Amino acid sequence: SAGMAAEDGPEGLSRWDRALLLLEEEVAALPPETPGAVFLCAAGAELLEKAGDWQRLLQKVQRERPRYEGFDEETVANDLELWRVKEERSWEAVLITDGGLDLEGRRLRQVFGDTLRIRVIPAGGYNLAVTGLRLVAPDLLQVRIVNGWPVAKTVTLQVKGDDRLLAEESWPAAPGTSYHRLTLPEPLAPGGYEAVLTAAGEGGIIFPPGSRAYLAVNPPRTARVLLAGPGNPFLRAALRRPGVEVTEVPALPAAQFTGKDWDLVIADRVPVPAELDVDLLAFLTAPPGAPVRPGPRVAGRLEGTDSPHPLLRFVDWGETTIGEGQGLIIERREESGVQVLAEVDGRPVAVAWEEKERLRVVLGFSLLTSELGVTGAWPVFFQNLLAYCLPQLTGPMAYNLTIGEPAVLPASRLFRILDGEGARAGVFTVEHRGRHVVLRASRPGIFRWTDGQEHGVLAANIPAGEVELKPRFLAEEEKRRTEAAAVLKTDSFSLTEYFLLLVLFFLGMEWYLWRHGRWPGR
């Protein structure tokens, strides 16, 4: 993991260098031709190679370097458990670590039991680091400072953008974790920014990757919505929000209309053209060829379903009732993937499905003939719809990634990582999933992206836990400490009972002398 790059060993050796020395010791103690394997463990367990020639394998390990990821014991243990099952043989395991086990070795112990030995690299964790760079106001930044030393340390923080120094400040950082805010001379413009931490004197920073934090600030993105219908105050009110640009028309063109100039089309009681190629929300209407058609009239209370669709996130239909509407008859349900979002008396009245990676939501009632528009369920449902359909409304911090952790962003098939080292293989993995993209970064820094005509920046940072270099106690060590304390408590004794016996003895002597004699001098 990232923390293994910390240079706190003798003569500036890193924890990784010392781990290699321990590995060499283990290999030297093995009988000749012992089978084995070496895994590099961080966000998962990566099999480097099975051992045929241990010396050649050692040379291969020596060419490796610590990743920028954090250590995820649960995932590592799952990977190793799966590998053991495939190997169909028993293994002994040796884990070489700097003590940064997030589950204190408990999960790994479940996999290997008593055959697991853990060798801990001696480490003090005396380091200074910066993490958590955030924009809390247009001209105000916040950072998290980690001081692993037992005393306050004077640090200097510089904020840079486009190779320009934007702000600089020095102060004594207290031991432990603290937060600090920097006021900027002007609001931050869209772009990539870097915070660089330095310390007075030598030896303050032993983990250079932890002395830099990155921030991506993207421009506001406008969502274009076409609202077609005779007019609806509830829809107008719902769309009256920053970042949403609304165009109203009484009806949609009957033919040859794709809607490509808009991100979302809302058809309120008007026909939908067959060529529509954008996300659609429809009231009492559906596109030609849709897998739903009008059914019998319905009225009554809206009831939820067990659908896991994101549109239902935090939606509680509650006591919402429909005065007049139409049930929806679903056709080709398994083929089309239609999900029922709400029912009245067991009949679907709100459904959703995907068609050529475009969302289709059809409601069998109008907001004017139901109570939905005046209930708490409506703004939540509509916000879910906007978040699902409109990538422009993604929060500004969504483009700030943690290395080793997947980030899911709304994006089209045109999404690309553009320039610099972000374009090199291995720095980013980009996986398209319908209307979203799953990103994983493997190196910190600022990168640029493009999505059709839109573009912006991405920031990737090492996990915050990796800059806190003090080793954690392992579960077995904690157990030994607990047992030692229990033994100490058991073996220690109190003088109270002996004192009571002594008092009873003197009282007995006094009674005896009173009965059989006199105190001297009486």
C-alpha positions in Angstrom: 0.0 0.0 0.0 1.0 3.7 -0.3 2.4 3.9 3.3 5.1 1.4 2.5 6.9 4.2 0.7 7.6 6.0 4.0 11.3 6.6 4.5 11.6 6.1 8.3 14.1 3.3 8.5 17.8 3.3 9.3 19.8 5.5 6.9 16.6 6.5 5.1 15.5 3.1 4.1 11.8 2.9 3.2 9.4 0.5 4.7 9.3 -1.3 1.3 13.1 -1.7 1.4 12.9 -3.3 4.8 10.0 -5.5 3.7 12.2 -6.8 0.9 14.9 -7.7 3.5 12.4 -9.6 5.6 11.2 -11.4 2.5 14.8 -12.4 1.7 15.1 -13.8 5.2 12.0 -15.9 4.8 13.2 -17.2 1.4 16.6 -18.1 2.8 15.0 -20.2 5.5 13.0 -22.3 3.0 14.0 -25.8 2.1 15.1 -26.1 -1.6 12.3 -26.3 -4.2 9.6 -25.3 -1.7 6.5 -24.3 -3.7 5.1 -20.9 -3.0 3.8 -17.6 -4.3 4.2 -13.9 -3.7 1.3 -11.5 -3.5 1.4 -7.7 -3.5 -1.5 -6.5 -1.3 -3.2 -3.1 -1.3 -6.7 -2.6 -2.5 -6.6 -6.3 -3.4 -4.2 -9.2 -3.5 -2.3 -9.2 -6.8 -0.5 -12.5 -7.6 3.0 -11.4 -8.7 4.1 -14.9 -9.6 4.2 -18.5 -8.3 7.6 -19.6 -7.2 9.6 -22.0 -9.4 12.8 -20.2 -8.9 12.8 -18.2 -5.7 15.9 -16.1 -6.6 14.4 -15.1 -9.9 11.1 -14.2 -8.1 13.0 -12.1 -5.5 14.5 -10.1 -8.4 11.1 -9.6 -9.8 9.8 -8.4 -6.4 12.7 -6.0 -6.1 11.6 -4.3 -9.3 8.2 -3.5 -7.9 7.3 -0.4 -5.9 4.5 0.4 -3.5 1.2 1.3 -5.0 -0.7 4.5 -4.2 -3.7 2.6 -2.8 -4.8 1.9 0.7 -4.8 -1.5 2.2 -8.3 -3.2 2.2 -8.0 -6.3 4.3 -11.5 -7.6 3.5 -10.8 -7.5 -0.3 -7.3 -8.9 0.2 -8.6 -11.8 2.3 -11.3 -12.6 -0.2 -8.8 -12.7 -3.1 -6.5 -14.9 -1.1 -9.3 -17.2 0.0 -10.5 -17.6 -3.6 -6.9 -18.4 -4.7 -6.6 -21.0 -2.0 -9.8 -22.7 -3.1 -8.5 -22.9 -6.7 -5.2 -24.3 -5.6 -6.8 -27.1 -3.6 -4.0 -27.5 -1.2 -3.0 -26.2 2.3 -0.7 -23.2 2.5 1.3 -21.5 5.2 1.3 -17.7 4.9 3.7 -15.0 6.0 2.4 -11.4 5.9 5.0 -8.7 5.9 3.4 -5.4 6.9 4.0 -2.0 8.4 1.0 -2.4 10.7 -1.5 -0.7 8.5 -4.1 -3.4 8.6 -7.6 -1.8 8.7 -9.1 -4.9 10.3 -6.1 -5.6 12.5 -5.4 -9.0 10.8 -8.7 -10.6 11.9 -10.1 -11.3 8.5 -6.7 -12.7 7.2 -6.6 -14.9 10.3 -10.0 -16.4 9.2 -8.5 -17.4 5.9 -5.2 -19.0 7.1 -5.9 -19.7 10.8 -2.8 -20.6 12.9 -0.7 -21.1 9.7 -0.5 -17.3 9.3 2.6 -15.5 10.6 2.7 -11.7 10.6 6.0 -9.9 10.5 5.7 -6.2 11.3 8.2 -3.7 10.1 9.3 -1.5 13.0 7.9 2.0 12.4 7.2 5.1 14.4 4.9 7.0 12.2 6.5 10.4 12.8 5.4 12.3 9.8 3.7 15.4 8.5 1.1 15.2 5.8 -1.8 17.1 4.1 -5.0 15.5 2.8 -8.7 16.4 2.3 -8.2 19.5 0.1 -11.7 21.0 -0.3 -13.3 24.2 -1.6 -15.8 25.3 1.2 -16.5 28.7 -0.4 -15.5 30.3 -3.8 -12.4 31.9 -2.1 -11.9 29.6 0.9 -10.0 26.3 1.0 -9.8 23.7 3.7 -7.2 21.0 4.3 -6.6 18.3 6.9 -3.1 18.2 8.5 -1.7 15.1 10.0 1.1 15.6 12.5 2.4 12.2 13.7 5.0 13.8 16.0 4.4 14.2 19.7 5.0 18.0 19.6 3.8 20.9 17.4 5.6 21.3 14.2 5.8 24.5 12.1 4.5 23.8 8.6 4.1 25.9 5.4 1.3 25.2 2.9 1.3 26.5 -0.6 -1.6 26.4 -3.0 -0.7 26.3 -6.7 -2.7 26.3 -9.9 -1.3 26.3 -13.5 2.2 26.5 -12.0 1.3 29.8 -10.2 1.5 30.3 -6.5 -2.0 31.4 -5.3 -1.6 31.4 -1.5 0.9 30.5 1.1 0.7 30.3 4.9 2.8 29.0 7.8 1.6 28.0 11.3 2.4 25.5 14.1 0.5 22.3 13.5 -0.6 20.6 16.7 0.1 16.9 17.2 -2.6 14.6 15.8 -5.1 15.7 13.2 -6.3 19.2 12.7 -8.1 21.3 10.0 -6.9 24.5 8.5 -8.5 27.1 6.2 -6.9 29.4 3.8 -8.5 32.5 2.4 -7.6 33.1 -1.3 -7.2 36.5 -2.9 -9.9 35.7 -5.4 -12.5 33.0 -6.1 -11.0 29.8 -7.7 -11.6 29.5 -11.4 -12.3 26.1 -12.9 -9.2 24.0 -13.1 -6.8 21.8 -11.2 -5.1 22.8 -8.0 -2.4 21.5 -5.8 -1.6 22.0 -2.1 2.0 21.4 -1.1 3.1 21.0 2.5 6.7 21.6 3.7 8.1 21.6 7.2 10.8 23.5 9.0 13.9 21.5 9.7 14.9 18.0 8.6 13.0 14.8 9.1 9.5 16.3 9.3 8.2 14.6 6.2 9.2 11.0 5.6 6.4 10.2 3.1 6.7 12.6 0.2 3.4 11.5 -1.6 1.5 12.6 1.6 2.9 16.1 1.3 0.7 16.9 -1.8 -3.1 17.0 -2.2 -5.1 17.8 -5.3 -8.4 19.4 -6.1 -10.5 19.5 -9.3 -12.9 22.5 -9.8 -15.2 22.2 -12.8 -17.4 24.9 -14.2 -21.2 24.8 -13.6 -22.9 22.7 -16.3 -26.3 23.6 -17.6 -29.0 21.0 -18.1 -31.4 21.7 -21.0 -35.0 20.5 -20.5 -37.8 20.7 -23.0 -41.2 20.9 -21.4 -44.1 20.2 -23.8 -47.8 20.5 -22.7 -50.6 22.8 -22.0 -49.0 24.2 -18.9 -48.4 22.7 -15.5 -47.4 24.8 -12.4 -46.0 21.8 -10.5 -43.5 21.0 -13.3 -42.5 24.7 -13.7 -41.8 24.9 -10.0 -39.8 21.7 -9.9 -37.6 22.9 -12.8 -36.9 26.3 -11.3 -33.5 25.5 -10.0 -29.8 26.5 -10.7 -28.2 24.8 -13.6 -31.5 23.9 -15.4 -32.5 25.7 -18.5 -36.1 25.1 -19.5 -37.8 25.6 -22.9 -41.6 25.4 -23.0 -43.7 24.4 -26.1 -47.4 23.5 -26.3 -46.6 20.2 -28.2 -43.8 18.2 -29.7 -43.2 17.9 -33.4 -45.1 15.0 -34.9 -42.2 13.6 -36.9 -38.5 13.7 -37.5 -37.8 15.1 -34.0 -35.0 13.5 -32.0 -34.7 16.0 -29.2 -30.9 16.0 -29.5 -30.7 19.7 -28.5 -32.0 18.8 -25.0 -31.0 16.5 -22.2 -34.5 15.7 -21.0 -37.9 15.9 -22.6 -41.1 16.1 -20.5 -44.2 15.3 -22.4 -47.2 16.3 -20.3 -50.4 14.9 -21.9 -49.1 15.4 -25.5 -48.1 12.7 -28.1 -44.5 11.6 -28.2 -42.7 11.3 -31.6 -41.2 7.9 -32.5 -37.8 9.3 -33.3 -37.2 10.8 -29.8 -33.6 9.9 -28.8 -33.3 11.6 -25.3 -34.5 10.7 -21.8 -38.2 11.1 -21.5 -40.7 11.7 -18.6 -44.3 11.3 -19.9 -47.6 11.9 -18.2 -50.7 10.1 -19.6 -48.8 9.4 -22.9 -46.1 7.0 -24.2 -43.8 6.8 -27.2 -44.9 4.7 -30.2 -43.9 1.0 -29.8 -43.5 1.4 -26.0 -43.9 -1.9 -23.9 -46.8 -0.3 -22.0 -50.3 0.8 -23.1 -53.2 2.4 -21.3 -55.4 0.1 -19.2 -58.6 0.7 -17.1 -59.2 3.8 -15.2 -57.9 3.9 -11.6 -58.3 6.1 -8.5 -57.0 5.7 -5.0 -53.8 5.7 -3.0 -50.3 5.2 -4.5 -48.5 2.2 -3.3 -44.8 1.4 -3.5 -43.2 -1.7 -5.0 -40.0 -3.7 -4.3 -38.2 -2.2 -7.3 -34.6 -1.2 -6.6 -34.7 1.5 -9.3 -32.6 4.6 -8.4 -35.6 6.8 -9.1 -37.2 5.4 -5.9 -34.3 6.4 -3.7 -35.8 7.9 -0.4 -39.2 8.1 -2.1 -42.2 7.4 0.2 -45.4 7.6 -1.6 -47.1 7.8 1.8 -50.7 9.0 1.7 -50.5 10.3 -1.9 -53.8 9.7 -3.8 -54.8 9.8 -7.4 -58.2 11.3 -8.2 -58.3 10.0 -11.8 -55.8 8.1 -13.8 -55.1 5.1 -16.0 -53.6 1.8 -15.1 -50.7 0.7 -17.4 -50.6 -2.7 -19.0 -47.1 -3.9 -19.4 -46.2 -6.0 -22.5 -42.9 -7.9 -23.1 -42.0 -7.3 -19.5 -38.9 -9.6 -19.3 -37.7 -8.5 -22.7 -38.1 -4.8 -22.2 -37.0 -4.7 -18.5 -39.9 -2.5 -17.4 -39.9 -1.8 -13.7 -43.0 -0.8 -11.8 -42.4 2.2 -9.6 -45.9 2.6 -8.1 -49.3 1.0 -8.2 -53.0 1.7 -7.3 -55.0 -1.3 -6.2 -52.4 -3.6 -7.6 -52.3 -1.9 -11.1 -49.1 -0.3 -12.3 -49.5 3.5 -12.7 -45.8 4.5 -12.8 -43.1 2.5 -14.8 -39.6 3.0 -16.1 -37.4 1.2 -18.6 -34.3 1.8 -20.7 -34.4 1.9 -24.5 -31.2 2.3 -26.4 -29.5 3.7 -23.3 -32.3 6.3 -22.9 -34.5 6.4 -19.9 -38.3 6.2 -20.3 -40.6 7.0 -17.4 -44.3 6.9 -18.0 -46.9 7.9 -15.4 -50.6 7.0 -15.9 -51.8 10.2 -14.3 -51.3 13.9 -14.3 -50.1 16.1 -11.5 -53.2 18.1 -11.9 -55.5 15.1 -11.1 -53.4 13.8 -8.1 -52.0 15.0 -4.8 -48.4 14.0 -5.9 -47.4 17.6 -6.8 -48.1 18.9 -3.3 -46.6 16.0 -1.3 -43.0 15.5 -0.1 -42.6 12.5 -2.4 -42.7 14.6 -5.6 -39.6 16.7 -5.1 -37.6 13.7 -4.0 -38.7 11.6 -7.0 -38.1 14.5 -9.4 -34.6 15.1 -8.0 -33.8 11.4 -8.5 -34.9 11.8 -12.1 -32.7 14.8 -12.7 -29.7 13.2 -11.0 -30.2 10.0 -13.1 -30.7 11.8 -16.4 -28.6 14.9 -16.3 -24.9 14.5 -15.7 -24.6 18.3 -15.7 -26.0 18.3 -12.2 -23.3 16.1 -10.7 -21.8 17.6 -7.5 -18.5 19.4 -7.9 -16.6 17.1 -5.6 -17.6 14.0 -7.7 -14.6 14.7 -9.9 -12.2 14.2 -7.0 -11.2 10.6 -6.8 -9.5 8.4 -4.2 -6.9 6.0 -5.6 -8.0 2.4 -5.5 -11.7 3.3 -5.1 -14.1 3.3 -8.0 -15.9 6.5 -8.9 -19.2 6.4 -10.8 -20.0 9.4 -12.9 -22.8 10.1 -15.3 -21.2 10.2 -18.8 -21.8 9.3 -22.4 -19.9 6.8 -24.6 -17.7 9.7 -25.7 -16.1 10.2 -22.2 -12.3 10.0 -22.4 -9.3 10.8 -20.2 -7.4 13.3 -22.4 -3.9 14.5 -21.7 -0.7 14.2 -19.9 0.0 11.1 -17.9 -3.8 10.5 -17.6 -3.7 9.1 -21.1 -1.1 6.4 -20.3 -2.1 2.9 -19.8 -2.4 1.9 -16.1 -3.1 5.4 -14.7 -6.8 5.2 -15.2 -9.2 2.4 -16.0 -12.4 3.6 -17.7 -15.4 1.2 -17.8 -18.6 2.3 -19.6 -21.8 1.1 -18.0 -24.8 2.5 -19.9 -25.2 6.1 -19.1 -22.4 6.0 -16.5 -18.6 5.5 -16.4 -16.7 3.8 -13.7 -13.2 5.3 -13.1 -10.3 4.0 -11.1 -7.1 6.0 -10.7 -3.8 4.4 -9.8 -1.6 7.6 -9.4 -2.2 10.9 -7.8 -2.4 14.2 -9.7 -4.5 16.4 -12.0 -6.0 15.0 -15.2 -8.3 16.2 -17.9 -11.4 14.6 -19.4 -13.7 15.3 -22.3 -17.3 14.1 -23.0 -18.4 15.2 -26.4 -18.3 19.0 -26.4 -17.9 19.2 -22.7 -14.6 19.0 -20.8 -13.1 19.4 -17.3 -10.6 18.2 -14.8 -10.2 15.2 -12.5 -8.1 15.0 -9.3 -6.8 11.8 -7.8 -5.5 11.6 -4.2 -4.0 8.8 -2.1 -6.4 7.5 0.6 -6.5 9.7 3.7 -5.7 6.7 5.9 -2.4 6.1 4.2 -0.9 9.4 5.4 -1.4 8.4 9.1 1.7 6.2 9.3 1.5 5.1 13.0 1.1 1.3 12.9 -2.1 -0.2 14.4 -2.0 -2.9 17.0 -2.8 -6.2 15.4 -5.6 -8.3 16.8 -3.3 -11.0 18.1 -1.1 -8.4 19.8 -4.2 -6.8 21.4 -5.1 -10.3 22.6 -1.7 -10.9 24.2 -2.0 -7.5 25.9 -5.4 -8.4 27.2 -4.3 -11.8 28.4 -1.2 -10.2 30.1 -3.4 -7.7 31.9 -5.7 -10.5 33.0 -2.8 -12.5 34.3 -1.5 -9.5 36.1 -4.8 -8.9 37.6 -5.2 -12.5 38.7 -1.7 -12.8 40.1 -1.8 -9.5 42.0 -3.3 -9.6 45.4 -4.8 -7.3 47.9 -3.7 -6.7 51.6 -7.2 -5.9 52.6 -8.2 -9.4 53.7 -5.0 -9.8 55.8 -5.6 -6.5 57.5 -9.1 -7.7 58.4 -7.7 -10.9 59.8 -5.2 -8.9 61.9 -8.0 -6.8 63.3 -10.0 -9.9 64.2 -6.9 -11.3 66.0 -6.5 -8.2 68.2 -10.2 -8.2 69.0 -10.0 -11.8 70.0 -7.0 -11.2 72.3 -8.8 -8.3 73.9 -11.9 -10.5 74.6 -9.6 -13.2 76.1 -7.8 -10.9 78.4 -11.1 -9.4 79.5 -12.5 -12.8 80.4 -9.3 -14.3 81.9 -7.3 -11.5 83.2 -6.6 -7.8 83.4 -4.7 -5.4 81.2 -1.3 -4.7 82.7 -1.4 -1.6 85.0 -5.2 -1.8 85.8 
